[in-house]
């Protein structure tokens, strides 16, 4: 019986990417019962990393490996976005000991308790639920790891997500300094995202920063098709009012 069980788990592990988490719910679809799971833990094949989640014994699982399980096994529409995505694309160069790992999903989605509770090496995950952008497939892409990939925002989508989180969860000056480095964005994708974006704040901030930094791609945007709404938007008290876009931003940002 034990030889049969060991053959079964060995075949399963060989079929799964190295460095990822394995969820009880997923393992059950592979005919791995709770009794067998307990046996594999006791026998040293698997180690528990939280309620309903396991890893290969002795193997390191980073937050990419955990997110892989959330995306592909739990099948939750969660992706890496905002400043975290921009950092992974190589556009953010601030060095922090720990950081907030920014994840995005539609409303009504939650991260598994084990994922939130696990002590990930490089930061703590934070899920932002929003519907200000739709799930356009061409604005999401794969971020490759050695043995698997996870879903991440494209730079075009990520900068809009960073603006959505600002100024409360993302510093506007840091976002703008990152914005200045985005010299190769795709204007067609940006146009589509901006036209379908429901956040007036995001659209006004984006166009303000585009005018301020003057990247080449900005000349290809059709402002007439981007609805900027009505009324003023104040992002900070005591700031500077930008009449062209009817927003109040910090003096530090204006003076850059």
C-alpha positions in Angstrom: 0.0 0.0 0.0 2.8 2.5 0.9 4.7 1.7 -2.3 1.6 2.5 -4.3 1.0 5.7 -2.4 4.6 6.8 -2.9 4.4 6.1 -6.6 1.2 8.2 -6.8 2.7 11.2 -5.1 6.0 10.9 -7.0 4.1 11.0 -10.3 2.0 14.0 -9.1 5.0 16.0 -8.0 6.8 15.3 -11.3 3.8 16.8 -13.1 3.8 20.0 -11.1 6.2 23.0 -11.3 9.0 23.2 -8.9 8.7 26.0 -6.3 5.0 26.2 -6.2 2.3 25.6 -3.5 -0.1 22.7 -3.8 -3.7 23.3 -2.6 -5.8 20.6 -0.9 -8.7 21.5 -3.2 -6.5 20.9 -6.3 -4.9 17.7 -4.9 -8.4 16.3 -4.3 -9.1 16.6 -8.0 -6.1 14.3 -8.5 -7.6 11.7 -6.2 -5.4 12.7 -3.3 -7.6 12.3 -0.2 -7.1 14.0 3.2 -5.9 10.7 4.6 -3.3 10.4 1.8 -2.3 14.0 2.4 -1.7 13.3 6.1 0.3 10.2 5.1 2.5 12.2 2.7 3.2 14.9 5.3 4.1 12.2 7.9 6.2 10.4 5.4 8.2 13.5 4.5 6.9 14.0 1.0 5.0 17.2 1.7 5.1 20.0 4.3 2.2 22.2 5.3 2.5 26.0 4.7 -0.9 26.9 5.9 -4.5 25.6 6.1 -5.2 23.9 2.8 -1.7 24.5 1.3 1.4 22.4 1.0 4.9 22.4 -0.6 7.5 19.8 -1.3 9.4 19.0 1.9 12.6 21.0 2.0 11.7 23.2 -1.0 11.5 27.0 -0.8 8.3 28.5 -2.1 8.4 32.3 -2.7 5.3 34.5 -3.2 5.4 33.9 -7.0 5.0 30.1 -6.3 2.1 30.9 -3.9 0.4 33.2 -6.3 0.8 30.6 -9.1 -1.4 28.2 -7.0 -3.9 31.0 -6.3 -4.2 31.8 -10.1 -4.0 28.3 -11.6 -5.3 25.9 -8.9 -7.8 28.1 -7.0 -8.5 29.8 -10.3 -8.9 33.2 -8.8 -8.7 36.3 -11.1 -5.9 37.9 -9.2 -2.9 39.5 -10.9 0.2 41.5 -9.9 -0.3 45.1 -10.6 0.6 48.7 -9.7 4.0 49.6 -8.5 4.9 46.0 -7.9 4.3 45.2 -11.6 6.3 48.2 -12.7 9.1 47.2 -10.4 9.1 43.7 -11.9 9.2 45.2 -15.4 12.3 47.1 -14.3 10.9 50.7 -14.1 11.1 51.2 -10.3 14.5 51.4 -8.7 13.8 52.3 -5.1 15.3 49.7 -2.8 13.2 48.7 0.2 13.9 45.9 2.8 10.2 45.0 2.7 7.4 46.2 0.5 3.7 45.9 -0.2 3.1 43.4 -2.9 0.2 45.0 -4.9 -2.3 42.5 -6.3 -5.5 43.4 -8.1 -8.8 41.6 -8.7 -12.4 42.3 -9.4 -14.8 43.0 -6.6 -15.9 40.0 -4.5 -12.6 38.1 -4.8 -10.5 37.3 -1.7 -7.1 35.8 -1.1 -6.9 32.4 0.7 -6.0 32.8 4.4 -2.8 30.7 4.0 -1.5 33.1 1.4 -2.2 36.2 3.5 -0.8 34.6 6.6 2.4 33.1 5.2 5.6 35.0 5.9 6.8 35.8 2.4 10.5 36.7 2.1 10.2 40.0 0.2 7.0 41.6 1.4 3.4 41.3 2.3 0.6 40.9 -0.3 -2.2 43.4 -0.4 -5.2 42.8 -2.6 -7.0 45.8 -4.1 -10.4 45.0 -5.5 -11.5 47.4 -8.2 -13.5 47.6 -11.4 -12.1 50.9 -12.7 -10.4 48.9 -15.5 -11.9 45.9 -17.3 -10.1 42.7 -17.7 -8.7 43.3 -21.1 -6.5 40.3 -22.0 -4.0 42.4 -23.9 -3.3 44.5 -20.8 -2.3 41.4 -18.8 0.8 39.2 -19.5 2.9 36.4 -18.2 5.9 37.0 -15.9 8.2 34.1 -16.3 9.8 32.2 -13.4 12.3 29.3 -14.0 9.6 26.6 -13.9 6.3 28.5 -14.2 4.7 31.9 -14.9 2.2 34.2 -13.1 -0.2 36.8 -14.5 1.0 40.4 -14.2 -0.2 43.8 -15.6 1.5 45.2 -18.6 3.3 48.5 -18.0 0.4 50.3 -19.6 -2.1 48.9 -17.2 0.3 49.0 -14.2 0.9 52.7 -14.3 -2.9 53.3 -14.3 -3.2 51.0 -11.3 -0.5 52.9 -9.5 -2.3 56.2 -10.2 -5.5 54.6 -8.9 -3.8 53.8 -5.6 -2.2 57.3 -5.3 -1.8 59.3 -3.2 -3.0 57.1 -0.3 -1.3 53.8 -1.2 1.3 55.0 -3.7 3.4 58.2 -3.5 2.6 60.5 -6.4 6.2 61.8 -6.7 7.5 58.2 -6.9 4.8 57.3 -9.5 5.7 60.3 -11.6 9.4 59.5 -11.5 8.5 56.0 -12.6 6.2 57.5 -15.3 9.2 59.5 -16.8 10.9 56.2 -17.5 8.0 54.7 -19.5 9.3 55.7 -22.9 8.0 52.7 -24.9 4.4 52.4 -23.9 1.9 51.2 -26.6 -0.4 54.1 -27.5 -3.1 51.9 -28.9 -3.4 49.9 -25.7 -3.3 53.0 -23.6 -6.0 54.6 -25.7 -8.2 51.5 -25.1 -7.5 51.4 -21.4 -8.1 55.2 -20.9 -11.4 55.1 -22.9 -12.7 52.2 -20.8 -11.3 53.5 -17.5 -14.1 54.6 -15.0 -11.8 56.6 -12.7 -11.8 60.3 -13.5 -8.9 60.8 -11.1 -6.7 58.3 -12.9 -7.4 59.7 -16.3 -6.7 63.3 -15.3 -3.5 62.4 -13.5 -2.3 60.3 -16.4 -2.8 63.0 -18.9 -1.3 65.6 -16.6 1.8 63.4 -16.2 1.9 62.7 -19.9 1.9 66.4 -20.7 4.5 67.1 -18.0 7.0 64.4 -19.1 6.2 64.6 -22.9 7.0 61.0 -24.0 6.8 60.4 -27.7 3.8 58.0 -27.4 1.7 60.7 -25.8 1.3 62.5 -29.1 -0.7 59.5 -30.5 -3.4 59.7 -27.8 -6.8 61.0 -28.8 -7.9 63.1 -25.9 -11.3 63.8 -27.4 -12.4 60.1 -26.8 -11.3 60.1 -23.2 -14.0 61.2 -20.8 -12.6 63.4 -18.0 -15.9 64.1 -16.3 -16.9 67.4 -14.7 -16.0 69.3 -11.6 -12.7 69.6 -9.7 -10.7 66.8 -8.0 -8.5 67.6 -5.0 -5.9 64.9 -4.2 -4.2 66.8 -1.4 -4.9 69.7 0.9 -3.0 72.9 0.3 -1.7 71.7 -3.1 -1.5 73.3 -6.5 -4.6 73.4 -8.7 -3.9 72.3 -12.3 -6.6 74.1 -14.3 -6.1 72.1 -17.6 -7.1 68.9 -15.8 -9.0 70.4 -12.8 -7.0 68.5 -10.2 -5.1 69.6 -7.1 -1.7 67.9 -6.6 1.2 68.4 -4.3 3.7 71.3 -4.8 6.5 68.7 -4.7 5.0 67.0 -7.8 4.5 70.3 -9.7 8.0 71.5 -9.0 9.7 68.3 -10.3 
